[in-house]
Amino acid sequence: MIKLYDHAVSGNCYKVRLALSQLGVAYERINVDIFKGEQNERWFAALNPNKKVPVLIDGDFTMWESNGILLYIGKKFAPNNLYSEDPKDFGAVTQWLFFGKTTIDPALARARFITRFVLKEIQKEKELEALREAGKSALQILNDHLKKHNFLAGSYSIADIGCYAYVHTAEEGEVSLSPFPAVLSWCDRIRSQPRYISMED
């Protein structure tokens, strides 16, 4: 059985849990307490030298980096509705997965982390302001695209899962989604997908 080294509040872990749920894949979930620093312990560093969750173990194969894991499980359990072998569809999926990692997550995930988990007295307001503005710019790009498309890469796919994790938690970083109605509608469509799970599940 697949093992997933995971933490409940991590959006990157949530991406993988959501994809596994929607693919109907059974797995063992192993908590890594990142707030106690378990990711820095020797046993975990042996799994991921980058010392971050999630880590997926499939038999003798170990993989880290959440969006890479999404591509792996999409391919492994193909054919399925989340992953396409068509070159153009696959290209669109990877485009949005990379956009998520290079543009959405560095802004929205970081703003969420600082706002929610860093003591107020040591938060840097200028840094937070810059992160929130970058997050709004990323959301505007998504919103403009989603005005014309129901999902990011044609039909619902791992591209949507990869970007959704830190978009739908944007308000935890004090970035409102209300100015982005197409993004809000997209979030609703994702929540209506079969075998959807919330981050709290």
C-alpha positions as CSV (number, residue, x, y, z in Angstrom):
1,M,0.0,0.0,0.0
2,I,1.1,3.6,-0.7
3,K,2.4,5.5,2.3
4,L,2.0,9.3,2.5
5,Y,4.1,11.2,5.1
6,D,1.8,14.1,5.7
7,H,0.7,17.0,7.9
8,A,-2.9,18.1,8.2
9,V,-2.5,21.9,7.7
10,S,-0.1,21.6,4.8
11,G,-1.6,22.6,1.5
12,N,1.0,20.6,-0.3
13,C,0.0,17.5,1.5
14,Y,-3.7,18.2,1.0
15,K,-3.1,18.3,-2.8
16,V,-1.9,14.7,-2.7
17,R,-4.7,13.5,-0.3
18,L,-7.3,15.1,-2.5
19,A,-5.9,13.5,-5.7
20,L,-5.7,10.1,-4.0
21,S,-9.2,10.4,-2.7
22,Q,-10.6,11.3,-6.1
23,L,-8.7,8.5,-7.8
24,G,-10.1,6.1,-5.2
25,V,-6.6,5.0,-4.1
26,A,-6.2,3.5,-0.7
27,Y,-3.1,4.7,1.2
28,E,-1.6,4.8,4.7
29,R,-1.3,8.3,6.1
30,I,1.6,9.0,8.5
31,N,1.7,12.2,10.4
32,V,4.9,14.2,10.5
33,D,4.7,16.9,13.1
34,I,6.4,19.8,11.3
35,F,5.7,22.2,14.3
36,K,7.8,19.9,16.5
37,G,10.5,19.7,13.8
38,E,10.1,16.0,12.9
39,Q,10.9,16.8,9.3
40,N,14.4,17.7,10.4
41,E,15.0,14.3,12.1
42,R,17.5,11.9,10.5
43,W,14.9,9.3,9.7
44,F,12.8,11.8,7.7
45,A,15.8,13.4,6.0
46,A,16.6,9.9,4.7
47,L,13.3,10.0,2.9
48,N,13.5,13.5,1.7
49,P,16.8,15.4,1.9
50,N,14.9,18.6,1.4
51,K,13.2,17.9,4.8
52,K,9.7,18.8,3.7
53,V,6.3,17.1,3.5
54,P,4.7,15.4,1.7
55,V,6.7,12.3,0.9
56,L,5.0,9.4,-1.0
57,I,6.3,5.8,-0.8
58,D,5.1,3.3,-3.3
59,G,6.8,0.0,-2.7
60,D,10.5,0.6,-3.3
61,F,9.9,4.0,-4.9
62,T,10.1,7.2,-2.9
63,M,9.0,10.6,-4.2
64,W,8.8,14.1,-2.8
65,E,7.6,17.5,-4.2
66,S,3.8,17.7,-4.2
67,N,3.2,18.6,-7.8
68,G,5.6,15.9,-9.0
69,I,3.7,13.4,-6.8
70,L,0.4,14.6,-8.5
71,L,1.9,13.8,-11.9
72,Y,3.2,10.4,-10.7
73,I,-0.1,9.2,-9.3
74,G,-1.9,10.6,-12.3
75,K,0.3,8.5,-14.6
76,K,0.4,5.5,-12.4
77,F,-3.4,5.1,-12.1
78,A,-4.1,6.1,-15.7
79,P,-6.5,6.0,-17.4
80,N,-8.4,8.4,-15.2
81,N,-10.2,11.7,-15.5
82,L,-7.5,13.7,-13.7
83,Y,-4.6,12.9,-16.1
84,S,-4.4,13.0,-19.9
85,E,-1.8,11.4,-22.2
86,D,-2.7,13.9,-25.0
87,P,0.3,16.1,-25.5
88,K,-1.6,19.4,-25.6
89,D,-3.8,18.5,-22.6
90,F,-0.7,17.3,-20.7
91,G,1.1,20.5,-21.6
92,A,-1.7,22.6,-20.3
93,V,-1.8,20.6,-17.0
94,T,1.9,21.0,-16.5
95,Q,1.8,24.7,-17.3
96,W,-0.7,25.3,-14.5
97,L,1.1,23.0,-12.1
98,F,4.2,25.0,-12.6
99,F,2.3,28.3,-12.4
100,G,1.0,27.1,-9.0
101,K,4.5,26.3,-7.7
102,T,6.2,29.4,-9.1
103,T,3.5,32.0,-8.7
104,I,0.6,31.0,-6.5
105,D,2.3,29.1,-3.7
106,P,5.2,31.5,-3.0
107,A,2.7,34.3,-2.5
108,L,-0.4,32.8,-1.0
109,A,1.1,29.9,0.9
110,R,3.7,32.1,2.4
111,A,1.2,34.8,3.4
112,R,-1.0,32.1,5.0
113,F,1.9,30.6,6.9
114,I,3.1,33.9,8.3
115,T,-0.4,35.2,9.1
116,R,-1.6,32.0,10.8
117,F,1.5,30.5,12.3
118,V,4.1,33.3,13.0
119,L,3.7,35.3,16.2
120,K,2.2,38.8,15.4
121,E,5.1,40.6,17.1
122,I,7.7,39.1,14.8
123,Q,5.7,39.3,11.5
124,K,7.2,41.7,9.0
125,E,4.4,43.9,7.6
126,K,6.2,45.0,4.5
127,E,6.9,41.4,3.6
128,L,3.3,40.4,4.2
129,E,2.0,43.3,2.1
130,A,4.3,42.3,-0.8
131,L,3.2,38.6,-0.5
132,R,-0.5,39.6,-0.5
133,E,-0.1,41.9,-3.5
134,A,1.7,39.1,-5.4
135,G,-1.1,36.7,-4.4
136,K,-3.7,39.1,-5.8
137,S,-1.8,39.3,-9.1
138,A,-1.8,35.5,-9.3
139,L,-5.5,35.4,-8.5
140,Q,-6.2,37.9,-11.2
141,I,-4.4,35.7,-13.8
142,L,-6.5,32.7,-12.6
143,N,-9.7,34.8,-12.6
144,D,-9.2,36.0,-16.2
145,H,-8.6,32.5,-17.4
146,L,-11.5,31.0,-15.5
147,K,-14.0,33.6,-16.9
148,K,-13.7,31.6,-20.1
149,H,-13.0,28.1,-18.8
150,N,-14.6,25.9,-16.2
151,F,-11.3,24.4,-15.2
152,L,-7.6,25.3,-15.8
153,A,-6.6,22.7,-18.4
154,G,-9.9,21.8,-20.2
155,S,-11.6,19.3,-17.9
156,Y,-11.1,18.9,-14.2
157,S,-7.5,17.6,-13.6
158,I,-4.6,17.5,-11.3
159,A,-3.8,21.1,-12.5
160,D,-6.9,22.2,-10.6
161,I,-6.0,20.2,-7.5
162,G,-2.4,21.6,-7.6
163,C,-3.6,25.2,-7.7
164,Y,-6.7,24.9,-5.5
165,A,-4.9,24.0,-2.3
166,Y,-3.5,27.4,-1.5
167,V,-6.1,29.4,-3.5
168,H,-9.0,28.2,-1.4
169,T,-7.1,29.0,1.8
170,A,-6.0,32.5,0.6
171,E,-8.2,34.3,3.2
172,E,-6.2,32.6,6.0
173,G,-3.4,34.9,4.7
174,E,-5.8,37.8,4.6
175,V,-6.1,37.8,0.8
176,S,-9.8,38.1,0.0
177,L,-11.2,36.0,-2.9
178,S,-14.3,38.2,-3.2
179,P,-12.8,40.4,-6.0
180,F,-12.3,37.2,-8.0
181,P,-15.7,35.8,-8.7
182,A,-14.6,33.4,-11.4
183,V,-12.1,31.9,-8.9
184,L,-14.8,31.5,-6.3
185,S,-17.0,29.7,-8.8
186,W,-14.1,27.4,-9.8
187,C,-13.6,26.6,-6.1
188,D,-17.3,25.6,-5.9
189,R,-16.9,23.4,-8.9
190,I,-14.0,21.7,-7.4
191,R,-15.9,21.1,-4.2
192,S,-18.7,19.5,-6.2
193,Q,-16.4,16.8,-7.7
194,P,-16.8,13.1,-6.8
195,R,-14.9,12.0,-3.7
196,Y,-13.9,15.5,-2.8
197,I,-12.4,15.9,0.6
198,S,-11.7,19.1,2.6
199,M,-8.4,19.9,4.1
200,E,-9.8,18.9,7.5
201,D,-11.0,15.4,6.4
